[in-house]
Amino acid sequence: MEEEKDFIMRQIHQVIDNLGRYLTKDSLKAYIDYDLASQSALTEREIDQILLIQDLKEVISRYQISQNTLSRDLRLDLDQIEAYYHLEEDLPDPIHAKIQAFVNDYSD
């Protein structure tokens, strides 16, 4: 089961990396649900977590956000962000809300 989940995670990351900049979040979720529905071992919450962290990583890259800014604004470091991205840790609701607000601030 864990190997299956790892395989699906790699597929989802590949889809996000290749199509993420061209599709909306809802379109990506629909594609993932449609394409991987028969084999998906991921919950909708886990897919949301991956997509949110991908958005955060894009903001970090596009605006060259420093580690100091991440620490100050989100109380996160790059290792924690990667752990959330790869579902090594569950993203708690308060941190999810902070990340969403942070991403939204840069998206406006």
ABEGO torsion letter per residue (X at the ends): XAAAAAAAAAAAAAAAAAAAAABBAAAAAAAAAAAAAAABABBAAAAAAAAAAAAAAAAAAAAGBBAAAAAAAAGBBAAAAAAAAAGABBBBAAAAAAAAAAAAAAAX
